[in-house]
Amino acid sequence: MREFSQALLEPGALTTLAVLAGAIVLFLGGWLPPEVVGLLAAALLICAGVLDAKEAVAGFGSPALITLIGLFALSAGLFRSGTLDRLRALIGSDAVRSPKRMIALMTAVVGPVSGFVPNTPVVAALLPVVEGWCQRRGIAPSKVLLPLSFATVLGGTLTLLGSSVNLLASEVSERLGYGSFGLFDFSAIGIGVWLVGSVAMVLLADRFLPDRGREGDTLQTTSGYITEVLIPRGSGLVGQSLHDSRLQRRFDVDVLELHRDGERFLPPLADRTLQQRDRLVLRCSRDELLRLQQEHTIVLAPTPEPAPPADQQNKQRMVEVLIPSGSTIAGDCLRDLRFRQRYNMTVLALRRGNAVLRERLGRISLHEGDVLLIQGPRDAIRGLQDSNDLVVLEELEKDLPTVSRKGVALLIGVLVILLPTFELMPLVASVLLGTVAMVATGCLRPGELQRAIRLDVILLLGSLASFSVALEKTGLASALAKALIGGLDDWPVYGALLVVFLFTTLLTEVMSNAAAVALLIPVAGQLAAGLGQPPLAFIYAVLFGASQSFLSPVGYQTNLMVFGPGRYRFLDVTRYGFPLTLIMTLLVPFLICRHFRL
């Protein structure tokens, strides 16, 4: 520890340590989005004089980040053009008759696809397909959705393109002088991880995956009242719009329909002026309904109006939607978002984990992983399929879409991989040309290109590069490595790699995996040099440790995506993921030793 104490005396070391410690606290607490924490840390390092502006923002111009931007666009082109429809049809096939077979199919097929396509859109595209299969088979979603997430996690380390963390690790490694990664440099290790992990997932499924079924409260069973009321003469609602009325300000009431003179109006209704004798279809609790009656704001409708024509009824639909990782509406409440006006739909209930919320929905702050029960016109719900903010958890059409551009998109995707593989051009050039080709051939529209890019991921990875630079520049990485060398000097290489892998895995469970990579790769490189081992071996241990996240729903973005739809509890993820984590902790260091002949 003497070296570490001396390193703290170096200019900027204490400041760097304080900034990084504060960033870790913010990552753990979740008070700010991860990308905002990264930007704050980079700004503080500039203000303190630890880094100059060019050093702090160098990550935003890195080839790895530009490659990732293009990769988002390429994956969007593949999905929009229908190239991966065959995958969706295969996963949703009725020929698959049991959860164990479904898990085996997902690990065999979804894993390799995730080696080339970012895992978040893969899970978003397959969630409604898998849920539809569960509904037809009468199988609890909890028996198959967590393996869907884990399959994409296992596949993410098959190639450099499998995860944004891989690209960040390559960029940090190159900046530190250890060299960047090729497209298939660690594929030999990744294939072993994928094969062993897939077998383990299938064998562990029966015993360790819960059967939540549809026990307890479900979203489709709406508590409270959906009832028809009449606006009487003298009501305070007459002459006011719903937006300005006390109905919206004082009561937790959702107006689902408005009937006037035999005409039926559907949301958005906020700006429509109310009149005497209007009939409203409300969703509200019993207490709220009684309060409204006592204040003579409304009266129960004495006789129902004639039912609307069948074609109008069929236009309305009730579905569940998921708020995915990176959604721009996460952190806001429905009232501030003006959800009805924005999406032309009404939220009837919200599921967060295993809890179902229906009271004061307008004031509840939305979180990533929440599942909303919404009602609205079919066209509006169908439009959500092109949104990055909400994922529809139901197939709206029986037949999967087919588009004429799928062959072109597939050819572009194959060329993007083959050209850098045969060293005909750098990977970043291949990805950028592929992105342009997707737009030029009509596989992806310019507007869709912009929506496909995950700005939160770009900001996070670009800002986190400053962590690695600061650790290296101030000597903290070298000092931490020397402190570790004292404890690991007499250990075999396998044991040292196991410690690095396990520490990275545990750190990833409580903070961003990208932050773990940015913080630990400089230390791992110095540690390898001190032990007389190849730096890339220890860097690979960090990369795989940051990617194999199986212990908590918040450890990886796809785990959070399936948490609500699967009706999981927190420890459900831990129970199924712990044996996998133990297997990977023993396996990955062994495979790295074999790969580098250590």
C-alpha positions, 0 to 999 in steps of 0.5 A: 500500500506504500506505492498507493499512498505515494501515488496520492501525492502526485498532482491531481491524484486525490482529485481524480480519486474523489471524482471517481468515488463520487461517480461510483456513489452516483452510479450505485444510488441511481439518482442521476442517469449513468450518462449524466454521471459520466458527463459530470465526471468528465467536466469535473476532471477538466475543471480540476485541471486533471485533464485538458478538454481534448483528453476528456472528450477524446472518447467522443471522436473514437473509431469505436464510438463511431462504429457503435453509432453505425451499428445501431443504424445497421441493426435497425435496418435489419429489423425494419426491412424484415430480415430477421422475420425468419428468426421471429417465426422460428422462435414463435413456432408452435413446433416448440412444445416445452419451456426447456426446448424453447430455452435450447432454441433461444440459446442456439439461435438468439445467442449467435445473432446477438454476436453481431446485433446489439442485444437490446433490439433483439430482446425488444423484437422477440419479447412479444413473440415469446409472450405470444408463444407462452399464451398459446401454450399456457406457460408462465412467461417466467419460465422462458423470458429470463433465459431470453435475456441471458442468451443475448448476454452469452452471445454478446461476447462472440464478436467485437460487435456483440456489445457496446462494452466490447467496443469500449474495451477495445478503444480503452486498450488501444489508447493505453498502448495494448492494441485494439481488438479485431472482429473475432479476436476473442471469439474462441473464448466467446464460443466456449462461454456460449456453449457451456452457458447454453447447456447450463441454462437448459439444465438449470431451467426446471429447478431454478426458474420460478413458475409465476404463472398469472398468480396474484393481480394481473394488468388485464384485470382492472380493479376500480370502476369503468363506468358511465356517468352524466354531466348534470345541469349546474356541474362545474365541468360545463363549459370547461375542457378536461385539461382545465377542469377539476376532474383532472386536477383534483381526482385520479380519473381517466376519461376513456370515452365521451358520448354526445348526441349519439356521437362517440369521441375517443382520446385525446380529449383533454382540449375538448369542451364539456357540455351539459348532458355529455356522457363520460366513460370513466376509470376510477376507484370507488372512493373517487366515484363517490366523491364526484357524486357527492360534489354533484360534479357528475351523476351515474348515467340512468340508461346506457346509450346504444352501443357503438357500431362494431367497426368502432369497437374493433378500433379500440384495443387493450395491450401491454407495453414495456418501457425499455432501457434508454427510453426517453419517457423514463423518469417522467410521470404520465401527467407531465408527459401528457401521455394521452395527447402524445400517444392517443392512448390511455394508461389503465394500470402499471406493473413494476416488478410484481406490484400492480399500481392503479391509483394516482397513475398520473403522478407516478414516475415511470421507470425502465422495466415498467409494464403499462396496460394501455387502451387506444385505437389500433392504428395508434398502438401499431404506430408504437412498433416504430417507437424506441420509447415503448415496446408492445408486448403483443403481436398485433398481426397473426402473420409476421411482416414481410418486406421486399428489402430483406434480401438487400439488407441481409447482403449489406449486413454480410458485407459489413462483416466480411470486408473487415474480416478479410482486411479489405477495409477497417471495421469503422469504414465498413460499418459506415458504408453499410449504414449509408447503403441501408439508407440509400437502398430504402432499407432504412429511412433517414428519420428511422436512422436518427431514432435508431441511435441510442444517444444515452449509450453514446454519451455514456461511452464517450464520457467514460473514456476520460476515467481511463485517461485520468487513472493512467495519467495520475499514476493511480492505475499503476499504484493500484496494480502494484498493491494488487501484485503484492497480494497475487504475486505468488498466485498461479495465473489462473487464480489471478485471472479468476480474481479479476473476473470475479471482481469485475462481475460483482462490480458490474452488478451494482454499477454500469458495466461500461463504467466497470470496464473504463475503471478496471482495464487500466489497472488490469493492464498494469497488473498483467505487466507486473506479473509478467503476463500478457496485458490482453489476457487480463483485459479479456478477463475484465471484458468478459466479467463486465459482460456476464451479468446474471445476478440481478435485474439491474446488472444488465439492460436486457435483464431489466427488460424481461423483469416486468413481463416475466413477473419476476422478483429480485431474487428470482434472477439471483437464484437462476443466475448464481450457478451460471456466474459460478460456472463462468467464474471457473470457466472464463479464466481457464479459457483465457489461459488456454487461449494465451497458452499461459 
